[in-house]
Amino acid sequence: MDAEKKKDLLAKIDQAINNIRPYLEADGGDVRLVDIDDDFVVKVELLGACEACPMSPMTMKAGIEEAVKRVAPEVKAINAINIASVS
């Protein structure tokens, strides 16, 4: 993936995350976009209450991944670097 495409994709993903951020913050959590690799796998870091929450896998799948794939359907997966991978 060239640098310009990656920059544009990261901007779209960041906007999608910003759209759901108020819901995460309402429960004392947050998420930070880390990177996207050449296989279109997005890396995020869960912050605050999201780090230790037993619902984090569900938040990743139904919340963050859903929001990101809506604006960037080429994304294959979202992985949190600080929790176990969600299938």
FIKOLZA-1660 file (N, C-alpha, C; in steps of 0.1 Angstrom, whole numbers, plus 5000, padded with zeros to 4 digits):
% residues 87
   i   px   py   pz ch aa at
   1 5009 4988 5000  A  M  N
   1 5000 5000 5000  A  M CA
   1 5009 5012 5000  A  M  C
   2 5006 5022 4991  A  D  N
   2 5015 5033 4990  A  D CA
   2 5012 5043 5002  A  D  C
   3 5021 5052 5004  A  A  N
   3 5020 5061 5016  A  A CA
   3 5007 5070 5015  A  A  C
   4 5003 5075 5003  A  E  N
   4 4992 5083 5002  A  E CA
   4 4979 5076 5005  A  E  C
   5 4978 5063 5000  A  K  N
   5 4966 5055 5002  A  K CA
   5 4965 5052 5017  A  K  C
   6 4976 5049 5023  A  K  N
   6 4976 5045 5038  A  K CA
   6 4972 5057 5046  A  K  C
   7 4977 5069 5042  A  K  N
   7 4973 5082 5049  A  K CA
   7 4958 5084 5048  A  K  C
   8 4953 5083 5036  A  D  N
   8 4938 5085 5034  A  D CA
   8 4930 5074 5042  A  D  C
   9 4934 5062 5042  A  L  N
   9 4927 5051 5049  A  L CA
   9 4928 5053 5064  A  L  C
  10 4939 5057 5069  A  L  N
  10 4940 5060 5083  A  L CA
  10 4931 5072 5087  A  L  C
  11 4930 5082 5079  A  A  N
  11 4921 5093 5082  A  A CA
  11 4907 5088 5083  A  A  C
  12 4902 5080 5073  A  K  N
  12 4889 5075 5074  A  K CA
  12 4886 5066 5086  A  K  C
  13 4896 5058 5089  A  I  N
  13 4895 5049 5101  A  I CA
  13 4894 5058 5114  A  I  C
  14 4902 5068 5115  A  D  N
  14 4903 5076 5126  A  D CA
  14 4889 5084 5128  A  D  C
  15 4883 5088 5117  A  Q  N
  15 4870 5094 5118  A  Q CA
  15 4860 5085 5123  A  Q  C
  16 4860 5072 5118  A  A  N
  16 4850 5062 5123  A  A CA
  16 4852 5060 5138  A  A  C
  17 4864 5059 5142  A  I  N
  17 4867 5058 5156  A  I CA
  17 4862 5070 5164  A  I  C
  18 4864 5082 5159  A  N  N
  18 4859 5094 5166  A  N CA
  18 4844 5094 5167  A  N  C
  19 4837 5088 5158  A  N  N
  19 4823 5087 5158  A  N CA
  19 4817 5079 5169  A  N  C
  20 4825 5068 5173  A  I  N
  20 4820 5059 5184  A  I CA
  20 4827 5063 5197  A  I  C
  21 4837 5071 5197  A  R  N
  21 4845 5074 5209  A  R CA
  21 4836 5079 5221  A  R  C
  22 4825 5087 5218  A  P  N
  22 4817 5092 5230  A  P CA
  22 4811 5080 5237  A  P  C
  23 4807 5069 5230  A  Y  N
  23 4801 5058 5237  A  Y CA
  23 4812 5050 5246  A  Y  C
  24 4824 5050 5241  A  L  N
  24 4834 5044 5249  A  L CA
  24 4838 5052 5261  A  L  C
  25 4839 5065 5259  A  E  N
  25 4842 5075 5270  A  E CA
  25 4831 5075 5280  A  E  C
  26 4818 5072 5276  A  A  N
  26 4807 5072 5286  A  A CA
  26 4809 5061 5296  A  A  C
  27 4816 5051 5292  A  D  N
  27 4819 5040 5301  A  D CA
  27 4833 5040 5307  A  D  C
  28 4840 5051 5305  A  G  N
  28 4853 5053 5311  A  G CA
  28 4865 5047 5302  A  G  C
  29 4862 5044 5290  A  G  N
  29 4872 5039 5281  A  G CA
  29 4875 5048 5269  A  G  C
  30 4884 5043 5261  A  D  N
  30 4888 5050 5249  A  D CA
  30 4895 5040 5240  A  D  C
  31 4898 5044 5228  A  V  N
  31 4906 5036 5218  A  V CA
  31 4915 5046 5211  A  V  C
  32 4927 5041 5208  A  R  N
  32 4937 5049 5200  A  R CA
  32 4941 5041 5188  A  R  C
  33 4940 5047 5176  A  L  N
  33 4944 5041 5163  A  L CA
  33 4959 5040 5163  A  L  C
  34 4965 5029 5161  A  V  N
  34 4980 5027 5161  A  V CA
  34 4985 5027 5147  A  V  C
  35 4980 5018 5138  A  D  N
  35 4985 5016 5125  A  D CA
  35 4976 5007 5117  A  D  C
  36 4979 5006 5104  A  I  N
  36 4973 4996 5095  A  I CA
  36 4984 4990 5087  A  I  C
  37 4984 4977 5086  A  D  N
  37 4995 4971 5078  A  D CA
  37 4991 4968 5064  A  D  C
  38 5000 4963 5056  A  D  N
  38 4998 4961 5042  A  D CA
  38 4987 4950 5039  A  D  C
  39 4983 4943 5049  A  D  N
  39 4973 4933 5047  A  D CA
  39 4959 4938 5051  A  D  C
  40 4959 4951 5054  A  F  N
  40 4946 4958 5058  A  F CA
  40 4941 4954 5071  A  F  C
  41 4950 4951 5080  A  V  N
  41 4947 4948 5094  A  V CA
  41 4950 4960 5102  A  V  C
  42 4940 4965 5109  A  V  N
  42 4941 4977 5117  A  V CA
  42 4946 4974 5131  A  V  C
  43 4955 4981 5137  A  K  N
  43 4959 4979 5151  A  K CA
  43 4954 4991 5159  A  K  C
  44 4948 4988 5170  A  V  N
  44 4943 4998 5179  A  V CA
  44 4948 4995 5193  A  V  C
  45 4947 5004 5202  A  E  N
  45 4950 5002 5216  A  E CA
  45 4938 5006 5224  A  E  C
  46 4933 4997 5232  A  L  N
  46 4922 5000 5241  A  L CA
  46 4927 5007 5253  A  L  C
  47 4920 5018 5258  A  L  N
  47 4925 5026 5269  A  L CA
  47 4915 5027 5280  A  L  C
  48 4919 5030 5291  A  G  N
  48 4910 5033 5303  A  G CA
  48 4903 5020 5306  A  G  C
  49 4890 5021 5309  A  A  N
  49 4882 5010 5313  A  A CA
  49 4881 4999 5302  A  A  C
  50 4883 5002 5290  A  C  N
  50 4883 4992 5279  A  C CA
  50 4894 4982 5280  A  C  C
  51 4905 4985 5286  A  E  N
  51 4917 4976 5288  A  E CA
  51 4913 4964 5295  A  E  C
  52 4906 4965 5306  A  A  N
  52 4904 4954 5315  A  A CA
  52 4889 4949 5314  A  A  C
  53 4881 4955 5306  A  C  N
  53 4867 4952 5306  A  C CA
  53 4865 4938 5299  A  C  C
  54 4857 4929 5306  A  P  N
  54 4854 4916 5300  A  P CA
  54 4846 4917 5287  A  P  C
  55 4840 4929 5284  A  M  N
  55 4832 4931 5272  A  M CA
  55 4840 4936 5261  A  M  C
  56 4853 4938 5263  A  S  N
  56 4862 4944 5252  A  S CA
  56 4862 4936 5239  A  S  C
  57 4862 4923 5239  A  P  N
  57 4861 4916 5227  A  P CA
  57 4848 4919 5219  A  P  C
  58 4837 4920 5226  A  M  N
  58 4824 4924 5220  A  M CA
  58 4825 4938 5215  A  M  C
  59 4830 4947 5222  A  T  N
  59 4832 4961 5218  A  T CA
  59 4840 4962 5206  A  T  C
  60 4851 4954 5205  A  M  N
  60 4860 4954 5193  A  M CA
  60 4852 4949 5181  A  M  C
  61 4844 4938 5182  A  K  N
  61 4838 4932 5171  A  K CA
  61 4825 4940 5167  A  K  C
  62 4816 4943 5176  A  A  N
  62 4803 4949 5173  A  A CA
  62 4804 4964 5172  A  A  C
  63 4814 4970 5179  A  G  N
  63 4814 4984 5179  A  G CA
  63 4825 4990 5169  A  G  C
  64 4837 4988 5173  A  I  N
  64 4849 4994 5166  A  I CA
  64 4850 4988 5152  A  I  C
  65 4850 4975 5151  A  E  N
  65 4852 4969 5137  A  E CA
  65 4840 4972 5128  A  E  C
  66 4828 4972 5133  A  E  N
  66 4817 4975 5125  A  E CA
  66 4817 4990 5120  A  E  C
  67 4821 4999 5128  A  A  N
  67 4822 5013 5124  A  A CA
  67 4833 5015 5114  A  A  C
  68 4844 5009 5116  A  V  N
  68 4855 5010 5107  A  V CA
  68 4852 5004 5093  A  V  C
  69 4847 4992 5093  A  K  N
  69 4844 4985 5080  A  K CA
  69 4833 4992 5072  A  K  C
  70 4825 5000 5079  A  R  N
  70 4814 5008 5072  A  R CA
  70 4821 5018 5063  A  R  C
  71 4831 5025 5068  A  V  N
  71 4838 5035 5060  A  V CA
  71 4850 5030 5052  A  V  C
  72 4855 5019 5056  A  A  N
  72 4867 5013 5049  A  A CA
  72 4865 4998 5048  A  A  C
  73 4857 4994 5038  A  P  N
  73 4853 4980 5037  A  P CA
  73 4866 4971 5033  A  P  C
  74 4876 4977 5029  A  E  N
  74 4888 4969 5025  A  E CA
  74 4896 4964 5038  A  E  C
  75 4892 4970 5049  A  V  N
  75 4898 4965 5062  A  V CA
  75 4894 4951 5064  A  V  C
  76 4904 4942 5067  A  K  N
  76 4902 4928 5069  A  K CA
  76 4899 4925 5084  A  K  C
  77 4906 4932 5093  A  A  N
  77 4904 4929 5107  A  A CA
  77 4908 4941 5115  A  A  C
  78 4904 4941 5128  A  I  N
  78 4909 4951 5138  A  I CA
  78 4914 4943 5149  A  I  C
  79 4926 4946 5153  A  N  N
  79 4933 4939 5165  A  N CA
  79 4937 4949 5175  A  N  C
  80 4933 4946 5187  A  A  N
  80 4938 4955 5198  A  A CA
  80 4952 4949 5203  A  A  C
  81 4962 4958 5203  A  I  N
  81 4975 4953 5206  A  I CA
  81 4976 4949 5221  A  I  C
  82 4966 4953 5229  A  N  N
  82 4967 4951 5244  A  N CA
  82 4957 4941 5249  A  N  C
  83 4949 4934 5240  A  I  N
  83 4940 4923 5245  A  I CA
  83 4942 4912 5235  A  I  C
  84 4937 4900 5239  A  A  N
  84 4937 4889 5230  A  A CA
  84 4929 4891 5217  A  A  C
  85 4934 4886 5206  A  S  N
  85 4927 4888 5193  A  S CA
  85 4913 4882 5194  A  S  C
  86 4904 4889 5186  A  V  N
  86 4890 4885 5185  A  V CA
  86 4888 4879 5172  A  V  C
  87 4882 4868 5171  A  S  N
  87 4879 4861 5158  A  S CA
  87 4865 4865 5153  A  S  C
% end
